[in-house]
Amino acid sequence: MSSRSQQQQQAGGLVHCPACGRPTPGPRFCDNCGASLPGTVPVASQVHRSGAGLWLGVWILVLLVAGAGGLAFGFFTGPGGGPSVPTAEQQAVVDAHGVPAAFILADGPTGPGEGSVRLEQWLYPDTGAVVYFLDGRRVNEDTLTFTSEFAAASSTPWAFGRAMRATDVEDLLGERGIPLPEVASAFDGYEAYAYEGNRLLVGYLDGWVYTVQTY
């Protein structure tokens, strides 16, 4: 758990759940809705137990990056071209750690009516390294203990972006997605699909790629 999350829990003994917004003592799960709390790493078993797992993973990523240094985000709006290669800072991480074994990304608005940003969380279960990126810039690195196994990622995070639709993802992955209607979201127009052959969960907002998560 991050030191920021520990400080939040010690302040009055309560944190606000990113899923339902209600105060809860934690430390790992919301007492009201059962969602994972910020500072924990979402894993496949949590996604299957909770229909909101994919959405919660995105907000955990948002909160962790926001807490990495009080960053002033440079927002942009609307679908845009996703990266096709890693940025220079991401390539430095690949050179040091290799291609991430698992990842979570959110490329779009941070909430209804909010501006957009690209957030990425790269996971290296073998070493415990977790690296966070904001619009391709490395903003934080942490070391965590992983309690669940990850399948090796079949693709790279920079292969996905807001310019992609479901047909583009199908062409990239070589399979059709399975709809996940039980996945909840704060957005209208959000749809989630599982690509079982590639062990990926992909969320689309208004038809465009919005979230991608390895499971």
N, C-alpha and C positions, 0 to 999 in steps of 0.2 A: 504494500500500500504506500502511496506517496506521502511525503511529510505534510503536504498541503491538506490531503484528505484527513490525516490524523489530527491536524490542527482544527479542521472543521468539526470533527466529531468531538474533540475535547471542549470546544466552545459551546457550553450549554448541553453537551451530550447528545445533540441532535444534528442531523443533516437533512437536507431536502432531497427527496427522491427525484431524479431527472425524469422518471416516467409518469408518476401520478402527482408530483409536486407537493406531497404531504411530508411533514417532519417525521423522522424515524430515528431510533438510536443506532441502527446498523448492527455490527460494523460492516458486514458484507452484503446483506440483502435487506430490502425494504420490508418492514413489518406489516405494511398495508397492502402491497400488491405483489411482493416477492421478487421485485426486480433487483438486478445487480446494482450496487452503488459505485460511485466514482472511486477510482483507485484500485478496483479489481479488474482482472483481465477476463473479458468474455471468452468462453470456450464453447465447443460444439454442444456439450451436454446442457449448458445453460440455454442455448438457443432452442433446443428441442423441448426443454421443460417449459419455457415461457414463449408464447406466441409473439411477444414484443422483443424477443432477444436481439434481432437484427437492429431494430431501432435503438434499443438501449446501448448496444455496442457503439453505435455512431455517437450518441450523446456522451458516453463515457470518454470517447476520444476527444470530443469537443471540449469537455470540461478539463481533461488532463492537459491538453495543449494550452487552453486559456490560463491554466494555473502555472504554466511553465515559466512565466516571467512577466505577467501583466502586459502582454503584447497589444499594440495598437494594430488591429487588422486592417489591411487594405482590401476592401470588398469590391467585387465586381458582380454584375447581374446578368441573368440569362444564360442559356447554353453557350458553351465555348469549346474550342478545340482542346481535347485532352492531350497530355504529353505522349509522345511515341517513344521517347528515350528518357532515361533518368537525367535529372539535373546534375550539375557538377557536384553539388553537395551530396546528392543521393549516390552518385557514382563513387564518391569517396567512402561512403558507408558500405557499398557493395565490395569495394576493394578491401576494406577492413574486415567485414563480416560475411561476405558472400550475398547472394540473392536471398531475400527473406523467405524463411520456410512457411510463414503465414503472414497475413496482413489484413488490415481493416482500413477502408478509406471512405470518406464522404466528400463529394464534389458537388457543391451547390449551396442553397440557403441554409443558414444555421437554425432557422425556425420560421414559422409562418410569418410572412411580411418582412423577413430579415434579409440582409445582404448575403452574398455567397462567398465561399472560400473553399479551398481544397485542403483537407486534412488527411494525413496518412499516419498509420501506426504500423511499423514493421516489427515482426516478432521473430526472435531467434531462440527457440526452446532449448537447443543444445547448450547454449552458453548463458541463457537467461536475459540476453540483451533485448531491450525494447527501444526503438528509435522513433521519434516523433518529427513530422514535417508539417510545415505550414506553407502552402503554395510552393512546394519544392525546396524550401529552406529548412535545414535541420534546426529545431528549436529546443530539443531536449533529448536526453538519453538516460535510461534507467536500467536497473537490473532487478528482475523479479524471479520468483520461483513458480514454475508452471506445474499445475496439478493434474492436467489432462494432456493427452497426446494430440498432436496436430498431424494431419496428413501433409505431405510435402505439397506446396502450392504448385498447381499445374500451369500457372501463368504469373506474370509480374504485375505489380500495382500500376506501373506506368503504361500498361497496355489498355487501361480503362480511363474514360473521361466523359465529360458532359456532352460531347458531340456524338455519342454513340446511342443508338436505339437497340431494341431487343434483337432485331435481325443482324445488327453488327456484332453483338455479343455471341449470337448463335454461330455466325460465321467464324468468329475467333475461336470459340470453344469446341465447335464441331458437334453440338447437341442442342436440343430444345429444352427450355426450362420447364420446371414443374411449378405451377402456381401455388403460392402459399397465402391463401385468403385470410388465415388467422393472424397473420403478422399485423400488429397495430402500428399506427403512425399518427402524428399530430397533423399531417398534411392530407388534404384531399388530393386525389390523383396519384397516390402512392401505391405501387404494386410490387410485391416481392416474389422472386422465383428462386428455386433451388436447381442448380446444375450438378446433379449427383456424380456424374462421371468425372467432373473437375473439382468436386468438393468446394463449390463456391455458392454463396448466397448473394444475389444481385437485386437491388431495389431500384425501381424506376420511378421518377417523379415527372408527371405529365409526359410520359413516354420516353424520357431521357435517362441515361444512367445517372444514378444519384449515390448509391452506396454499394460497396462490394466488400465481402467478408469471407475469408477462408474458414472452413469448418472441418 
